[in-house]
Amino acid sequence: MSVKELLVGLARAVEPGEHRVWAVRCARALGLDGVAVSLRWGAELVWFSDEISARLEDVQFTLGQGPGVTADFSEVPRQVPDIGAYASERWPQFAAEAQAMGVAAVFVWPVRTGAARFGSLTGYRKGPGPLTSGQAADGLRVADALAGRLLAWQPGEETFQDGHDGSGGVDGSGGAGVVDLHWAEVHQATGVLSFQLGVPAEEALVRMRAQAFASGRPLTEAAREILRDLPS
């Protein structure tokens, strides 16, 4: 599938069940093994093509480190063509987690309007190596198209009792609709923890991240445990 065809298909990706299909096609069109789309510097995962893509975003959000959560985009896209060689010193924990998943390279395009970035398109490969100039340019076209769509879209209203996102994902409870809020429980648990501990929400999130990392669990699992402990 060409990038032109991919962007035409973006209009249909708003339909329930089409999110992951489009993300898989996006990865293939850009020569990647997987992609994920997130908002607010990784604070909200909305779409992903596969479980490794989702887990990569979860790791960055949990650790607060990685190419997708940095505010510096002096180069577009941000390329980490060899995680072992380029990321081990700057993001040691992220690099270790990514390599454990079999990820060798990561690429991030900002999703933005003008100079204001509000999200990112993150792709990975299982083999090292940089993007071609064409792939880098195509990814920017996709990111720019996503910016226009995401600014106009709203979260879906449907929810799934089994915690799935309607397209096979396992990290969500936010609904199938146009944008799936996969980390809604994290934000809810942050508010609960902030109230219980009497600390700002930012500190509550840091503590929950630390707990998740120390126990080797995704941040979503730590959040669900907090929510399960609430009195019924």
N, C-alpha and C positions, 0 to 999 in steps of 0.2 A: 504494500500500500504506500502511495506517495504521500508526502506531507500535505499537499493540496487536498487530496481525498480525505486525509485525516482531519483537517480543519473543517471541511464540509460536514463530516460525521460528528463534529463536536456539538452541533445543534441537536443531534439525536441523543447525545450522551446524557441529557437531562432525564431521560426516561428511566424508571426503576429497572434495575438489572443491567443497564447499559454502561454504567460507570466503569466497571472493571473490564468489560469488553473493549471500551475505548482506550483505557489505560494500557492494556496489552498491545493493542495496535499501535499506540503511541511509542511504546518501547521498541517495537520492531522497526517502525519507520525511522527512528533515530539511531538504530544500530546498537541498542542497549538490551540488557537482560531483564530490566525492570525499571519502573518509574513510580514515583509517588508525588502527589500534589498536597501541599500543606499551607496553612495560613498562619500569620502572626509568628514568624520566625520559628516555625515548627510546633507552635502551641496547639494547633488543631489540624489533624490529619483528615483530609476530605476524600481523596481518591487514592487507590494504589492498584498495581497490576498483579502483585503476588505477595506472598507472606514475607519474603526477604525484604522487599521494598517497605512494607509496613513496619517490620522489625527495625530496619535501619532508622526510620523516622522516630520510632519509639525510643531507641537507644540515644539518639541525639537529644530528644526532649528530656529523657531521664537524666542524662549526664550533664546537659547544658553545654555540650561541646560537639564540634563537628563542622564540616563545611556548610551545612544548611542553616545553622543557627547563628553564624557570624554576621555582623552587620556590614562588613567590609566587602564591597563588590567592585574593587578596582579593576578587575578583569571579568568579562562576561563571555562565556560562563566561567564559574569557578571550577577549575579542573584539578582533580587529585588522581592523576593517571596511574600512580602506583602507591597504594596506601602504605605499604611496608616501608617505602623509601621516603615518602613525602609527609606522611601524617603522624608517624610514630612520636616525633618530638613535640609537635604542636597540639595534637589531640591524642595522647597515648591511650587513654581508656577507650575512646571511640575506635581508634585504629585496631586495638586488640579485639574488640567485640565484632567489628566488621570482618576482620580476617577469620575469626572463628565461624562466621556465617558463609565463608567462601567468597567474600567480596574483595576484589582486587583494585577496583577503580570506582571513583564516585565523581559525578558531575552535577553542578547546581546552576540553574538559571533563575534569576529573580522574576517573580510575578509582580508587576508594578504598574502604576499609572504615573507617567511623568517621572519625577525623581523619587516618588514615594513608593517604597516596596512594602507590600502587605502579604506576600506569600512566596513560595518557591516551588519549582519543578525540579525534582531530584531523580537522577538516574544512576544506575550502577552497572558494572560489568564484572564478570567472574574472572576475566583475564586483564592484565595490565595493558596500558597504552592510552595515548591521548585521543581525543576526537579529531576527525578530519575537519577542515574549515567549513565544509558543507554541512556536516552534522551539527557543528556549533551554531551555525547560522539558522539551520532548521529548528533547532531547539529554542532559539530566541523567538522565532516566529510563533511557535506553539505557545510559549510562555506569554507572549503579548496577546494572543487570542484568548488564552485562559483568563488573563486579567480582565478583559471586557466581560466575559461570561460570569466570572465569579463575583464581580461587583454588582451584577444584576440579579444573581440567584439567591435563593433563600434556602435554609435547611428544610429537609423533608419532615413530614408530620408522622409518617408511619414508623412504628417501632417493632422490633422483633424480640419476642420473649426469650429466644435462645441466645441472644447476644450477637447474632450475625447481622451483616449489613445488607442481606438480600442478594449479594453477588458472590458469596462464598467467603467473605472476610470474617475474621474471628475477633476483631478488636473493637467492635462498635456496638453502641446501643442508641445512637442518635437518630436513626431512621433511614429509610431508603430514599426518599425524595430526590431533590436536585443535588444537595450537598449533604453527605453523611458526616455527622459529627461523631467521629470514632472515639474521641477523648472526652465526651460530655461528663462521664463519671469522674474523670480526673478533676475537672473543674468543680464538680459538686463536692467531692471529697476534700478539695483544697479549702472550700468554704467551711465545711464541717470542722476540719482540723484547726483552721484559723480561730473559730469560735471556741473550740474546746481548750486550746492552748493559750488563748488570749494574745495571739501574735498576728502581725500583718499577713495577708494572703501570700505575699512573695516568700516570706520565711516559712510558712506552712508548706508551700510547694517544694522548697528546698529540702525540708525535712522528709517529705514523702519521697522525693527523688532519692535521697540518701538511703532511706529504708529499702526502697525497691532495689537499688544497686547492691546494697550489702547482702540482700537475700537472693540476688540473682534472678529476680522476677521482673516481668514487664511492669511499667508504671500503672497500667490499667488494673493489674491484679492487686497491687497495693491499695489502689483507690477502692476497688470493690470490697476489700476486706474492711476498710474503714466504714463504708456504707452499710455493710452487713451487720456491723456491731452497733448500729443505731437502734434505739428502742423502737419496737413496732407500735 
